[in-house]
Amino acid sequence: MSLDPSLKASSKMRRTRNVLKRGERIAFLKAEDRWIEGQSPVGLPKVRVIRTVIGKKKKKTKDE
């Protein structure tokens, strides 16, 4: 019996997640200098997720 494609390892997932874990949100806020030390981690402000764009490969020209 074969494995269904939806059950494969999540490491192959290439999509950007639209929900970050609490630790990831705090790290993002620290990078933007929006995090105050000693602040409660409950009720964090929303963080915009930056989507990565995978560029297309350039076609080789005859000069190269």
Buried (B, 14 or more C-beta within 10 A) or exposed (E): EEEEEEEEEEEEEEEEEEEBEEEEBBEBBEEEEEBEEEEEEEEBEEBEBEEEEEEEEEEEEEEE
